[in-house]
Amino acid sequence: MSYLAKSDPEIANIIEKERLRQTNGLELIASENLVSRAVLEAMGSIMTNKYAEGYPGKRYYGGCEFHDEAENLARDRLKKLFGAQHANVQAHSGTQANMAVYFAFMNLGDTLMSMKLTQGGHLSHGAPVSFTGKFYKIAQYGVDPKTEMLDYGVIAEMARREKPKMLVCGASAYPRTIDFRAFQEIADEVGAYCMADIAHIAGLCATGIHPNSVNVVNFTTTTTHKTLRGPRGGAIMCNSEYSPAIDKAIFPGMQGGPLMHTITAKAVCFEEALKPAFKEYNKQIVKNAKVLAETLMNNGLRLVSGGTDNHLMLLDFTAQEITGLEAETALCRAGITVNKNTIPNETKSPFVTSGLRVGTPAVTSRGMKEAEMRNIGNWIAKVVKDIHNEAKIKEVSQQVTAMSSKFPLYPEI
């Protein structure tokens, strides 16, 4: 950062403050992770200087031969990682990847069937405030009121009734295993396409820790920055028969020049994910999540569905009579970064919520294991059970900093 410190010390100072925040605290937001130094170097490279509209071998600008090499590597590595026939790595985000699938295979006014935002879905799956809620007719399923898990029989009945053009599975706040094959069978029965959004669990899917949706459903979309531990961006995988429409939907359908520095960093991330150590890392994510969930429940806190199968868990504070916002704010003061989240049968607004989403990818990237998860679970419980006790919050903050200082910010690859 030596050049930045000279040219723009204000921004350099902000970046340093953020580095210290990440170093001294615990990042437990389920959708966040830490990238390697190699990914950071690729993101900050001179690959950002070049326009490369189009695709490898078919660019609309000259001088793209090395960008073709980088994008081809990214596509080939992603295909190898998931066993996909085709991959598009140009999407700037997971939402944009979803948008490309919708635009390629749906018409305005078609029915999109997906999981409710308040019960674990994502904005881009049909929320009224999203483009999906404005462009398509939305039908949404939730979780069973008692088990708080997906009921595939109920989902099938809804699909028969609603006759969707696209059935979406995958979630942003669902702590249990998703049966992608069951979703595709439902889609096949009613003549729909099926899209799996595996943004949160992509690393688990790639390593066989969670079932892989690729070659099971028609389309798989993902981000590259959650359990895949890469740069912020999106990607799409599908069978070759769908590739022309998917690629055309991204370019020229919705964007011009792709972010080649990000695509280059995606290639680095996918290569890291192909190494045996990455599977061990994702195994540890799940081990850590299970221990953290167990510790929270042992402290008398309620988890939606009673636990977790993946990298995240949802705390329900209804019994504590506090809001997710209050818990998030208190924990942030203690150096524990989490996010408020809606829970099934939510009664409060999305800006307040009754719940909290907690995930283990970032702390696992730092090398933390089961013993640290027990500490973290006990600290979370101590804070949320007495959120106005500033002395207790300060004590936890000091313990968080002391433990965090023992673990590097950058993943060991």
N, C-alpha and C positions, 0 to 999 in steps of 0.2 A: 504493500500500500504506500510505498515511498513517493511515487509520482502523484498519487491522489492527495497525500498529505500536503504536498507543496502547492498543487493547483487548486484544491478545494478543501481546506482544512475543516470547514463546517461539516461537510458530508463525511470526511474521514473520521471525524469525531463521533458522528452518529453511528457509523459502522462499527467503530471500536466499542461503543456502549452496547450495541447489540451483541457483539462477540462476547463481551463480559456477561451479559444477561444469559446467553446460551451456555456459557462455560460454568457459571456459578449456580445455575438453576436446573430444574428438572423439566424437560419437555415431554409432557404426557398427552398432548393433543394427538388423537389417533391418526389423523390425516397428515401428520408431519414426520419428517425424518431428517437425518444428517447425511450429507454427501461426502464422498472421499475427496482428498486433495486433488486427485486426478480429474474427477468430474468438475471441480471448481476451476481447475486450470483450463479445461476444454471450454467451459462456459465463458471464461474471460479471455478467450483467444481471438486472434485476428480473423477467425472464421466469421465473426460478426460483420465484417466489412463488405461482404459480397451479397449481391442480389442473385437469387437462383430460382426464379419462377419456373414452375414446371416440375419435371421429374428427371432422374438420372437418364442421360442420353437424349432427353427431349426438353432442353431448357430454352428459355426465351432470351437469355443473355449469354454472351461469350465468357470465356475464362472460368467455367464451372467444372473443369475436369476433376479437380481435387475435391470439390464439394460432392460431385457424383460418387467418388470413392467413399467418402465419409457416409453419405446417405445409404449407399448400397451395403456398407458394413453394418449400419444400424438396422436396416431391414433384415439382412441375412441373420444377424445375431438374434434379433427378436423372434424370427421364425424358428430358429433352432431352439431357443429357450422354451417356447411354448408348443413346438411341433406344428406350427401354422403353415398353411399353403401360401398365404399372402399377408403382407404387413404394410401399413401406411404409418409413417412416423412423423408426418408433418403437422399434425394437429397441435395447436398451441396449448390446449387444455383438455381435460376429460369431458367437459361440457361440449366443447367444439367437436370432439370425436363422436359424442352422442348425436349432436346436431347433424353431422355428415351422414350417419346411418339413417336418421329420420328423413332427411332431405332426399337421399338416394332412393328410398323405397316406400315413402309415404307421400300422399297428397294432402293439401290443406283440408282440414275437416275430417280426415280419417281418425279412427279410434285408436288411441294409445292406452294400453293397460299396463299399470305399474304399481309399485308400492307407495303408500302414502308417505309424504314427507314426515309427518308427525310420528310415524311408526317405524321409521328407519330408512325411508327412501331418500332421494336426492332432488334438489330443485329442478334439475334438467330432466327429471322423470315425469313431469306433469304438473308441477306447482302452478297455481294461478298467476303468480308474479313472474314466472319464467316464460320464455318464448313458447315452450311446449303447451302451456296452459292457454296461450292466445291462438296458436296455430291449429291445435288438434282437439278433438273431443276426448276427454280424459275419463277413464274408468280406473278406480284404484282399489287395490286389495290391501289388507292389513295383516296383523298377526292375530292368532287365537287369543281371546280375552283372558283365558285361564293360563295357558302355557306360555303365552307371549312369544310363540314361535309360528312359523309359516304353516298353514294347513293347506296342503296341495289339493285336497278334495274340494275345499271351498273355493280355491283359486280356479280350479277347473270348471266348477259350476258357473262362476262369474264369467269366465271366458266364453262358455257356451251361450250365455245370455247376451253378452256385450259384443261378441264377434269382432275382436280387435284386429287391426291391420298389423300392429306390432305389439308383442308381449315383452315387457322389460323385466329382467330379474337382476339382482345385485342391489347393494344398499350402501349407505354411508354411516348407518348406526344400527347394525344388526349383528349381535354377537354369536350367532350360531351358524352351523354349516348350511350351505345352500345347495339343493339338489338341482343342478342345471339340467340333467337329463329329464327330470320330471317336468320342468318348464318347457323344454323343447317338445316333449310328447303332447303337452296341453296345446301348444301352438300348432303343432301338426294336425291335431284333431279338429281345430276350428279354422284351419287355413290361414294362419298368421305367421309372420316372421317372428323369430325370437332373438333378442339381443341381451347379452349378459354384460353388465357394467361391473368389472372386477377391480375398479380403481383402488379400493382399500386392500383387497386381499391378493393382488397380482403376484407378489413375491411368494405367498403361500401356495398359490395355484401353480406357479412355475416350478416349484420344488416338490410338488406332490403332497404337501402337508394339508392342503385343501383340494378338493376335486377341481380339475382344470376344465374350464368351459370351452376352450378351443377345440374344434372338431366335434363338439357336442351340440352347440347352438349355432344358429346361422351367423351371428356376428358377436365378436367380443371387443369391448372397448375398455381402455384403462388409462389411468394417469401413470406417469413414470416416477413419481416422487414420494410415494407412500412406502409400502413394504418392498417395492422394487429398489428404493434407495438411490434414485437418480435425480436429474434436474426436473424442475417443474415443467410439465408438458403432458401431451396425450398421445395415444396410439390406437390403431384399429387393426384387428386381425379377422380374417374371414377365409372362406374357400375361394379358389381362383375364379370360379364362375361369377362371384360378386365383385371382384376387384375393379373392373372398369368403372362401374357405377360409384363405388366408394371413392376411388381416386379422383374422379371427375367432380364429386360433391365437395371434396376438399379444395382442389384447384382444377378449374377456375371458379368453382361454385361459391366458395365463401372466403377465399383469401388469395393474396398475391404471393409475394415472396416469403418463403418459409424462413424460420429463424435457424440459420445454419450452425451457429455456435451451440444452440440448444440441441439440435439433431446430432452434432458431433459428440456432445456430452452424453446424449442418450446412448450412442454407440459404446461409449466407455462404460456406462452403467450396465448395459446388457452383457458386455464381456465380463464384468465383475460378477454378474448374476449367474454366469455359466460355470463359475468356479465352485468346487465342492464346498468351500467354506461358506458360501452363500446359503446352501441348504441348512448347514448347521446353525447359521445365524437365524434363519426363519424358524427352525425348530425351537431355538431359545426364545424367540418372540412369544411363541405360544406357551412355552413353559412359564415364562415370566408372567404372562397374562393370567394364567391359571392360579399361580401363587398369589399374585396381587388380588385377584378376585376373592380367593379363599380368605386372605387376610382382612379384606374389607368386610366380608360377611361375618367373620369371627369377631369383628368389632361391632356387630349389630347393625350394619348398614345393609340395605336391600338392593340387590342387583336385578335388573329386568331379566326375566327368564331364568333367574337363579344361578347365573354363571356365564361362562364364555367358552367357545370352541376356537376362537381366532385371536386376533391381536387387540381386541377392544372389549370394553364392558360399559354398561349404562347404569349409573347410580340413580335410584329413585328416592327423593327426599320428602315424599309426601308425609311419612311418619314423623320426620324431624321438624316439619312445619317451617322449612326454609326453602328458598328458591334456588334454582340452578345458578342464577346470576349472583346471588349472595355468596354461594359456595365458591364459585369461580373467582370472585373478587377477593375473598379471604385467602384462598389458596395461592393466588398470584402474589399477595403480600408475603406469603411464606416461601416464595421462590418456586412454587409448583404451578406450572402453566397447564391449564385444562380448558375445556370449553363447555358452557351451558348447552343443554340439548333437550329437545322434546322427548317425551316418553310415550308409550302406548296409552291411549285414553287421556291425553294431555288436557289440562284445564286452563293452563296459563298461556300467554302469548309467546311466540318464538324469541322475543327479546328478554323474556324473564325465565320461562320454563320451570318444570318441576324436577329436572334431571341434570346429570353431568355425564359427559362422555370422556372416558379415560383409555389411553392406549399405550402400548409398550415398544413400538418400533424404535423410537429415538433413543430411549435409555438403554435399549439392548444394543444399539449401534455403538454406544460408549463402552460396552463391555460389562454392564451391570447384569447380575444374575439373581437367583432366587433370594439370597440373603438381603440384597438391596431392595427387592420387591417387598419383602416383609417390613423393612424400615419405612418404605414409601407408603404402604398401606396403613401402617400405624400412624404415620404423620398426617395423612389425609383424614383419617378418622378423628384424630385429636383436634384438627382445625374445624372440621364441619360440625362437630358436636358442640363447639363453643366458639362460634364465628366472631363474637364480639370481644373475645379475650385477647387483647393486643399483646400482652406479655407472653401468652402461650404461642401466638403466631410468630413473634420475634424469636422465641426459643426454637421453634421448628425451622424457621428461616436459617438460623445459625447452623443447625444440624444438617440441613439440606446443602448449604455451601460447603461445609466440612467434608461431606461425602462426595459431592460433585467434583471437588478439586482433585480427587484421586483418580478420576476417569477422564481420558482424552476426549476432546470434542470431535475429532475426526475418526471415522471408523478405521479399524485395522483390516486391510484387504489382503 
